[in-house]
Amino acid sequence: MREVCMSKPTESTSAGWVNGFIGVVIFSGSLPATRVAVLDLDPVFVTVARATIGGLFALCALLIFKEKRPSRKQILHLLVIASGVVVGFPLLTALALQHITSAHSIVFLGMLPLATAVFGIMRGGERPRPVFWLFSIAGSLLVVGYAIAQGLAASPTGDMLMLLAIILCGLGYAEGAKLSKTLGGWQVISWALVLSLPLMAPLVFFLQPESFGEVSMAAWFSLAYIGLFSMFIGFIFWYRGLAQGGIATVGQLQLLQPLFGLALAATLLHEPVSIGMLGVTAGVILCVAGTRKFAG
C-alpha cells in the first residue's frame, strides 16, 4: 500500500511531462500560422476570430459534458487567464508579427519558460532548487543566442509588443495551471474562452474583411489552426501538464517550442536544417532534462 502511494507523485509528474510535451508540439505552429494569417487579415480580426473559434468549441464541450459553472472566486482567476492567453498574447503577437519576422520572435519565446517559472513561484508557491535556475537560464540563453546569430533586424515596436506578450502569456500559463488543480485542465481554458465570447464574437462581424475573395486559403487554414489547436486543444494538454508536473518545471518544455517550429518549417516548407540548429536542439534537451532532475 505504501509503495502504491509513493509511486503516485512520480506517475503524476511523468504524465505532466507527456501532456506538456503534446501541448508544446501543438503550440509550435502558432507563430508561423499567425504570421501567415496576418499577411492577409487584420491582426485584431485574427485575435477575435481565433478566440471565437476556440470559444465555440469550448462552449460545446462544456454543454456536452454538463460541467458546473465556476464559482465567483474562480471567475476572477479565469478573467486573468483570459486577459493573458485569450486576448493579450494573441493580439500582441499578431501586432508584433507585422513588424518582425517569425525568426525574430524566437528571441522572446526563449524567455517564456522563465516568465512562466517566475509567475509559478509568485502565484503557485513553487520553490525549485537553485540548480534548476541554472539550467533554465542556460536553456533560454541557448535559444536567444541562436536566434540572434541568425542576424535579426531590430524593431523597437515589434520587440516591445513581444515582450509584453511574453509577460502576459507567462501570467496566463501560471494562473491557469494553478486553477487547473481544482477546476480541471480543459475546463479552465474552456471557461476562459466562453467568458470571452460575449466580447469576441460580435467583434468578428465588425472587423471582418471587406472582401473575402482577397484572403488566401493559406490564411484561412492558418486562422483555423490557431483557433482550434493553439487556442483550445493545445491548452487542454498544456494546463493539465503544468498542474500535474509543476508550473516551473514542465514550463521549461517551452524551450523546445521555437526549435520545433524550425523543424516544422524544414519539413513542410523544405527549409534546410543547419548543424547549428541540431546543436542547439541537443543543448536545450539537456537543459530541459536538467530542470526536470533538479526541480524539487
C-alpha positions in Angstrom: 0.0 0.0 0.0 2.8 2.3 0.9 4.6 1.6 -2.4 1.5 2.5 -4.4 1.1 5.7 -2.6 4.8 6.6 -3.1 4.5 6.0 -6.8 1.7 8.4 -7.4 3.7 11.6 -7.5 6.2 10.1 -9.9 3.4 8.9 -12.2 1.7 12.3 -12.0 4.9 14.1 -12.8 5.6 11.8 -15.8 2.1 12.3 -17.1 2.6 16.1 -16.7 5.7 16.0 -18.9 3.8 13.9 -21.5 0.9 16.3 -21.6 3.1 19.3 -21.5 5.1 18.0 -24.4 2.0 17.4 -26.5 0.9 21.0 -25.7 4.3 22.4 -26.8 4.2 20.5 -30.1 0.7 21.9 -30.8 1.8 25.5 -29.9 4.9 25.2 -32.1 2.9 26.0 -35.2 1.2 29.1 -33.6 3.5 31.9 -34.5 4.2 30.7 -38.1 0.4 30.2 -38.6 -0.3 33.7 -37.2 2.4 35.1 -39.4 0.6 33.6 -42.5 -2.8 34.8 -41.3 -1.8 38.5 -40.7 -0.4 38.7 -44.2 -4.0 38.8 -45.5 -6.0 39.6 -42.4 -6.1 42.4 -39.9 -4.3 41.3 -36.6 -7.2 42.4 -34.4 -9.6 40.4 -36.5 -7.3 37.4 -36.3 -7.3 37.8 -32.5 -11.0 37.9 -32.1 -11.7 35.2 -34.7 -9.3 32.7 -33.1 -10.8 33.4 -29.7 -14.3 33.0 -31.1 -13.5 29.7 -32.9 -11.9 28.3 -29.7 -14.8 29.6 -27.6 -17.5 27.9 -29.7 -15.7 24.6 -29.4 -15.2 25.1 -25.7 -18.9 26.0 -25.2 -20.0 22.8 -27.0 -17.6 20.7 -24.8 -18.9 22.3 -21.6 -22.5 21.7 -22.6 -21.9 18.1 -23.8 -20.2 17.1 -20.5 -22.6 19.3 -18.4 -19.8 21.0 -16.5 -20.9 23.0 -13.5 -20.3 26.7 -13.5 -17.2 28.1 -11.8 -17.5 30.0 -8.5 -17.3 33.7 -8.3 -13.7 33.5 -7.0 -12.8 31.1 -9.9 -14.3 33.5 -12.4 -11.8 36.3 -11.2 -8.9 33.9 -11.9 -10.5 33.0 -15.3 -10.6 36.6 -16.3 -6.9 36.9 -15.5 -6.2 33.9 -17.7 -8.4 35.2 -20.5 -6.6 38.6 -20.4 -3.3 36.7 -20.8 -3.8 33.8 -23.2 -7.1 34.5 -24.9 -6.6 38.3 -25.6 -3.2 39.6 -24.6 -0.7 37.1 -26.1 -2.7 36.5 -29.4 -3.3 40.2 -30.0 0.2 41.4 -29.1 1.9 38.7 -31.1 -0.3 39.4 -34.1 0.5 43.1 -34.0 4.2 42.3 -33.4 4.4 40.0 -36.4 3.5 42.9 -38.6 6.9 44.5 -37.6 9.1 41.5 -37.1 9.7 38.1 -38.7 8.8 34.7 -37.1 12.5 34.1 -36.6 12.8 37.3 -34.6 10.1 36.2 -32.3 12.2 33.2 -31.2 14.2 35.6 -29.1 11.1 36.2 -26.9 9.8 32.6 -26.9 13.2 31.7 -25.3 12.2 34.0 -22.4 8.7 32.4 -21.9 9.8 29.5 -19.7 11.5 31.9 -17.3 8.4 34.1 -17.3 6.2 31.1 -16.6 8.6 29.9 -13.8 8.6 33.3 -12.1 4.8 33.6 -12.2 4.6 30.0 -11.0 6.6 31.0 -7.9 4.6 34.1 -7.4 1.1 32.5 -7.9 1.7 28.8 -7.3 4.2 28.9 -4.4 6.6 26.6 -6.1 10.3 26.6 -4.9 12.7 24.9 -7.4 16.3 24.2 -6.3 19.0 26.8 -7.3 20.4 24.4 -9.9 17.0 24.5 -11.6 17.5 28.1 -12.4 21.0 27.4 -13.8 19.6 25.0 -16.4 16.6 27.2 -17.0 18.7 30.3 -17.8 21.2 28.3 -19.8 18.4 26.9 -22.0 16.9 30.3 -22.5 20.3 31.8 -23.5 20.9 29.0 -26.0 17.6 29.7 -27.8 18.1 33.5 -27.6 21.7 33.2 -28.7 20.8 31.0 -31.7 18.1 33.5 -32.8 20.5 36.4 -32.5 23.1 34.5 -34.5 20.7 34.3 -37.4 21.0 38.0 -38.0 17.8 39.7 -36.7 16.6 43.1 -37.8 15.8 45.4 -34.9 12.3 46.7 -34.5 11.6 48.6 -31.2 7.8 48.4 -31.7 7.8 44.7 -32.5 10.2 44.0 -29.7 8.1 45.8 -27.1 4.9 44.1 -28.2 6.5 40.7 -28.0 8.0 41.4 -24.5 4.5 42.4 -23.3 3.0 39.3 -24.9 5.5 37.1 -23.1 4.8 38.6 -19.7 1.0 38.2 -20.2 1.4 34.7 -21.5 3.6 33.6 -18.6 1.0 35.0 -16.2 -1.8 33.2 -18.0 0.0 29.9 -18.0 0.8 30.1 -14.3 -2.7 31.2 -13.3 -4.3 28.5 -15.5 -2.1 25.8 -14.1 -2.9 26.8 -10.5 -6.7 26.8 -11.2 -6.5 23.5 -13.1 -5.8 21.7 -9.9 -9.3 22.5 -8.6 -11.3 23.2 -11.8 -9.6 20.8 -14.3 -7.3 21.4 -17.2 -9.7 21.5 -20.2 -12.4 23.2 -18.1 -10.0 26.2 -17.3 -9.3 27.1 -20.9 -12.9 26.3 -21.9 -14.4 28.7 -19.3 -11.8 31.4 -20.1 -12.8 31.2 -23.7 -16.5 31.2 -23.0 -16.2 34.2 -20.7 -14.5 36.0 -23.7 -17.2 35.1 -26.2 -19.7 37.9 -25.5 -16.9 40.4 -26.4 -15.1 38.5 -29.1 -18.0 37.1 -31.2 -19.6 40.4 -32.1 -16.2 41.9 -33.0 -15.8 39.2 -35.6 -18.6 40.7 -37.6 -17.5 44.3 -37.1 -13.9 43.6 -38.1 -14.4 41.0 -40.9 -12.6 41.7 -44.2 -14.4 43.8 -46.7 -13.7 41.2 -49.4 -13.2 37.5 -48.6 -12.0 36.8 -52.1 -8.8 38.7 -51.4 -7.9 36.4 -48.5 -5.8 33.3 -49.4 -6.7 29.8 -48.4 -3.4 29.6 -46.5 -4.6 32.5 -44.3 -7.9 30.8 -43.6 -6.3 27.5 -42.8 -3.8 29.2 -40.5 -6.7 31.0 -38.7 -8.5 27.7 -38.3 -5.3 26.1 -36.8 -4.7 28.8 -34.3 -8.4 29.0 -33.4 -8.9 25.3 -32.8 -5.5 23.9 -31.9 -3.5 26.8 -30.5 -6.5 28.4 -28.7 -8.3 25.3 -27.4 -6.8 21.8 -27.9 -3.3 22.7 -27.1 -4.3 24.3 -23.8 -6.1 21.1 -22.7 -2.8 19.3 -22.7 -0.7 22.2 -21.5 -2.7 23.2 -18.4 -3.1 19.6 -17.4 0.7 19.1 -17.8 1.5 22.2 -15.7 -0.9 21.1 -13.0 0.5 17.6 -12.8 4.2 18.2 -13.1 4.7 21.7 -11.7 4.5 25.1 -13.4 8.1 26.0 -13.2 9.4 22.5 -14.2 7.1 21.5 -17.0 7.1 25.1 -18.3 10.7 24.5 -19.3 9.4 22.4 -22.2 8.6 25.7 -23.9 12.4 25.9 -24.7 11.7 23.3 -27.4 8.9 25.3 -29.0 10.9 27.6 -31.3 13.1 24.7 -32.3 10.1 22.5 -33.1 8.8 25.5 -35.2 12.0 25.5 -37.2 11.8 21.7 -37.7 8.2 22.1 -38.8 9.3 24.7 -41.4 12.0 22.4 -42.6 9.5 19.6 -43.0 6.6 21.4 -44.6 8.5 24.3 -46.4 11.6 22.3 -47.2 13.9 24.8 -45.5 17.4 23.5 -44.7 18.3 22.3 -41.1 21.7 23.6 -40.1 24.3 21.9 -37.9 23.8 24.8 -35.5 20.1 24.1 -35.1 20.9 20.5 -34.3 23.5 21.5 -31.8 21.2 24.0 -30.1 18.4 21.4 -30.0 20.7 18.9 -28.3 21.8 21.6 -25.8 18.2 22.6 -25.0 17.1 19.0 -24.5 19.9 18.6 -21.9 18.8 21.8 -20.2 15.2 20.6 -20.1 16.4 17.3 -18.6 18.4 19.2 -16.0 15.4 21.3 -15.0 13.4 18.1 -14.5 16.0 16.5 -12.4 16.5 19.4 -10.1 13.0 20.8 -9.9 12.2 19.6 -6.5 
